[in-house]
Each structure stands twice: as structure tokens, then as C-alpha cells.
Amino acid sequence: MVVGLLVLAYPFTVGARPDVSCRGQVMQPGQACPKADGTSSQTYEERARDARNAKPVIAGVGLLLTGFGAVLFLGDRRRGSDEPARHA
């Protein structure tokens, strides 16, 4: 559940920064980021759009992970309470 909550928080914390970067360098509108092998490049606008579109996907994955963790946790708690008390 903790991992899911961290993933869910990412788009609203670290991922919410408006900076668009190319290999660690902040880009400005109109700039392009070439691939390392030089085959193509991606514009500032394309990189900003991709980052914006990824946020709901990341949040959805975080929700799924949190839900999965909660189901496992509750199942484990329920199974633990169903076991008979052991006497030594």
C-alpha cells in the first residue's frame, strides 16, 4: 500500500514541476531534444505534452497498487483472525 501511495503522490509532488528537460538541461519553448544516436528529436511542446499525459496514467497505477495492497492487507488480517488460538 505504501508503494502505491508513493506512486500516487508522484504526479502531484515531484511530477508537478513545470520544467521540461532534455538530459538534465531545462528546455525552453521552441527548443528540440535530439536522441542520443541523432536519429530524431522531440520538441519542447511534445515533451511537455507527454509529461502532462503521463500524470493520470501514473496516478491510476498508484491507485491500483494501493488497492491491491489494501486487498492483500485486509485478506491477511481477516485470515489471521480466523485462525484458532494456539495453546502451548
C-alpha positions in Angstrom: 0.0 0.0 0.0 2.9 2.4 0.8 4.4 2.0 -2.6 1.0 2.6 -4.2 0.6 5.8 -2.2 4.1 7.0 -3.1 3.4 6.4 -6.8 0.0 8.1 -6.5 1.7 11.1 -4.8 4.3 11.5 -7.5 2.3 13.4 -10.2 1.1 15.9 -7.5 4.6 16.5 -5.9 7.8 15.9 -7.9 6.0 15.3 -11.2 4.1 18.5 -10.9 7.1 20.6 -11.7 6.5 22.7 -14.9 10.1 22.3 -16.1 10.6 20.3 -19.3 14.1 18.9 -19.5 16.4 17.2 -22.0 19.1 15.0 -20.4 19.1 17.2 -17.3 19.0 20.6 -19.1 15.9 22.7 -18.8 14.3 23.3 -22.2 12.5 26.5 -23.4 9.6 26.6 -25.8 10.8 26.2 -29.4 13.8 24.0 -28.5 14.3 20.4 -29.6 15.8 17.5 -27.7 17.7 15.2 -30.1 18.1 11.5 -29.4 21.5 10.4 -28.3 22.0 8.5 -31.6 20.9 11.5 -33.6 18.1 9.7 -35.5 15.3 12.1 -34.4 14.3 14.7 -31.9 11.4 15.7 -29.7 10.3 19.4 -29.4 9.6 21.2 -26.1 5.9 21.1 -26.8 6.0 17.3 -27.5 7.9 16.6 -24.3 5.6 18.8 -22.2 2.5 17.1 -23.7 3.9 13.7 -23.0 4.7 14.6 -19.4 1.2 16.1 -19.0 -0.4 12.9 -20.5 1.6 10.6 -18.2 0.3 12.1 -15.0 -3.2 10.5 -15.0 -1.6 7.1 -16.0 0.9 7.3 -13.1 -1.9 8.3 -10.7 -4.0 5.3 -12.0 -1.2 2.9 -11.4 -0.7 4.3 -7.9 -4.4 3.8 -7.2 -4.3 0.2 -8.5 -1.2 -0.6 -6.4 -2.8 0.9 -3.3 -6.0 -1.0 -3.8 -4.1 -4.3 -4.4 -2.0 -3.7 -1.3 -5.2 -2.9 0.7 -6.9 -6.2 -0.5 -3.8 -8.2 0.5 -3.6 -6.5 3.8 -7.2 -6.9 4.6 -7.2 -10.6 3.5 -4.2 -11.2 5.7 -5.8 -9.6 8.7 -9.1 -11.5 8.1 -7.2 -14.8 7.8 -5.2 -14.1 10.9 -8.4 -13.5 13.0 -10.0 -16.7 11.6 -7.1 -18.9 12.9 -7.9 -20.6 16.2 -5.8 -19.5 19.2 -2.8 -21.8 19.7 -2.1 -23.0 23.2 1.3 -24.2 24.2 
